[in-house]
């Protein structure tokens, strides 16, 4: 912004010509944009799946399917343990009834 006359009207005229608000850049912010350009767009988990798949997963789309499959399997296993993991022998086991104190006990003396 160059102000020749020093008045408020010059500032308003200059802003109306540009019609864009000025961008405030904080210290260190200009380096963040530079660093972002070197990073890939895919998330770290996707990169990890591609890296450690042993060559089976070749691109980001395949890695997404692998992660989706892992989540589905994990949910199915969790539901099995929550709802279907108990055996029938455990449910049908009879719990012996304990008599009240003193009843049926020959050693009990009130």
C-alpha positions, 0 to 999 in steps of 0.5 A: 500500500503506497499512500501519497497524500497520507489521508484516509481517502487514499487508503480507502481508494487503494483498498477498493482498487485491490478489493482483496484483504491483506494476508497476515503472515506470522513468523514461521508460517511461510515455512509451513507452506514450503514443508507441506509441498514435500509431504505426500497427500496420503495419510500415514496409515496408508503409507504404512500399509503400502510400505509393509505389505511386501509389495502386495499393496501397490497404490493408495486405493488398494491400501484403503481397501486393506484397511477397510477389510481390517476394520470389518474383520475387527468388528466381526471378531468383537461382536462374536466375543460380545454376543456369541462367545459364551458356551452352552455348558456355561449357561446350563451349569447348575449352581448348588443351592446353599442352605441357610445357616443352621438348617440341615447342619448337625454341628450347628448349635444356637 
